[in-house]
Amino acid sequence: MPQATGRGLYIHVPFCHQRCHFCAFYLEIHHARAAEEFLGSLLTELRLYGEQRLFGSEPLQSVYFGGGTPTTLSAPQLATVLSAARETFGLQDEAEITVEAHPGSVTQDSLSHLRNAGFTRVSFGAESMNQLELDRVGRPGNPMSTVQMVTAARTAGFTDLNLDLMHGLPGQTIDSWAASLRQIVELAPTHLSCYALTVEEGTALQTAIRRGTVPAPDETLQNEMEDLAEDILGEADFTRYEISNYCRPGFASRHNRLHWTGGDYLGLGPSAQSYVAGRRFGNVSDLSAYNAFLRTGTLPVTESEQLSAADDACERLVFGLRLTEGITLEETGALAFSGLAGKVDELIGDDILERRGERVRLTARGRRYADTVAVTLLASLESSLSSLPLTS
Ligand code: SF4
């Protein structure tokens, strides 16, 4: 199996102040008492993994607080968790330590506290700079607070700032999308993530679309918006280094790269997923059950699978293809599986993948079908393995 390329920690904070209409993440509405109890469980989970010496003595290259909205926890609470993670696993000197933040749930003081505690990067969920577009998807907050909190984060000493944006929002036009992008560029972040709105099962957005009160996302328009983002951000010196991610030189997210290059990561908190030494495992997606496991000193893992070499190679390939730089078949381990390598050649013939020297990546057309490519590669692997002759 190919060597992992680093190790990181992901912490899922399962609280928000309200649920956005499009959101299907596991979360609970924030209450101070529930947050306190969660914090105790999280520290126990950290301690249990520390006792297992899961990562040996190699320190972490990234820690990522996601959710949910991590900044529903107070800055001292977040600092306590980071300090426990540092003591448990150790951190590289240059470790990237990110906290996702809703601009309405931080202040100048809390950002300063987080910076002083060792956080190096803030990822703000801006989503749009158009108030109506935010309101239509039940997204709390306003564009002005994004502007103010980016300034506050800089004042606090953060130099690495990400902003998340969404395209394909109800009522969003190509012009309003361009306006959002230009306002965001003015804020001079180091990193931008641009996601297409997707309609998830069981969300309020899905119900509204079914009732006809909100239009479904228009795929053609979303594709145009994606192209426009690449143009506007390219002019502003952002490089598209992955399908949905752009950065200024030297500011690609180490946490993201870890996922796309087959690195090990441990996920803590309800519903968090992990991948360590070829094993994928996931926590229970329920806060009460999560707390109950940890009260008895038991890890809250409810799914676990040791990937076969074939599945591992396929996953590495699927993730690596998302990167603009692509990936070599050799580093994924895919060369050992003729079904996979053969399908890659076929997709190159179909102008879905392309070779760049030794590397393979999605073409501009292929980026539109990244999810289908993943399914196709997995299916080709399964059919080639099932057709192998049985040996005694
Ligand atoms: S803030 Fe983020 S995690 Fe919370 S409900 Fe909205 S999209 Fe979901």
Boltz pocket constraint, residues with backbone or C-beta under 6 A from the ligand:
constraints:
  - pocket:
      binder: B
      contacts: [[A, 15], [A, 16], [A, 18], [A, 19], [A, 20], [A, 23], [A, 24], [A, 25], [A, 27], [A, 67], [A, 68], [A, 69], [A, 102], [A, 125]]
      max_distance: 6.0
